[in-house]
Amino acid sequence: MIHDPASHEKPDIGDINQRFYDGLWADARLVGPERFNTWDLVSGLADSHARRLEVGPGMRPRLPIANTHFVDISRPALSALKREGGVTRTAPISALPYADDSFDLICALDIVEHVEDDEAALSELSRVAAPGATVLLSTPLHPEYWTPFDEIVGHYRRYEPEALIALLARHHLEIEHSAIFGMKPRSSWINDLGMWFMRRHRNVAMKVYNRFLMPLGLHLQKPLELNPGMVPTDGVEEIFMVCRRTA
């Protein structure tokens, strides 16, 4: 479900994302995947999945960097990943530069909510995934939770859980496990203060995020608690999913 795009004229979502993330990553250091709560899961999967792709990692990749294929629209991020042994390509998620059935493990966290045509995005992820491949996804839930934060970071939508399940099924992706996810502060006043700085002092806000808030978020993140199927989603703002390419 889209957050009421007809209610007001929106600037181009691709341009918003390009400007925001080029600015964010220009002052950021690469954070290794072992720093995130997804690492225990991902490292085990990577041992048995040599053909790996991560889409839109920015400076925060979740798959092992060496010998993993990375696709992003941010050249600063791709340059950093390439220096660490990643195989990099510049492309949008809706036009992945790979043949059908190319990968056994795909990761695309916090991506599909940023693109206008999510059907095309999921179609591409499914196309390059081999039958039986594992596809790791995350996305925000519940349109009623929409805030200025979503607009500033370039979200196009939040999903109703049932609509998300149906979208994945149309592209042969079945949710095997899921977990509550995300590093956004729960405090509304912290979020409001961050949005105020982002609107009025963007460069300062991005430096503060990269140098202080991001490390703090890494320190405070909770273990990833996977549940079979779709976790109960009442009150959940973001979900992480382990999906299987079924056909």
Secondary structure, 3 states (H helix, E strand, C coil): CECCHHHCCCCCHHHHHHHHHHHHHHCCCCCCHHHCCCHHHHHHHHHHCCCEEEECCCCCCCCCCCCCEEEECCHHHHHHHHHCCCEEEECCHHHCCCCCCCEEEEEEECCHHHCCCHHHHHHHHHHHEEEEEEEEEEEEECHHHCCHHHHHCCCCECECHHHHHHHHHHCCEEEEEEEECCCCCCCHHHHHHHHHHHHHCHHHHHHHHHHHHHHHHHHHCCCCCCEECCCCCCCCCEEEEEEEECC
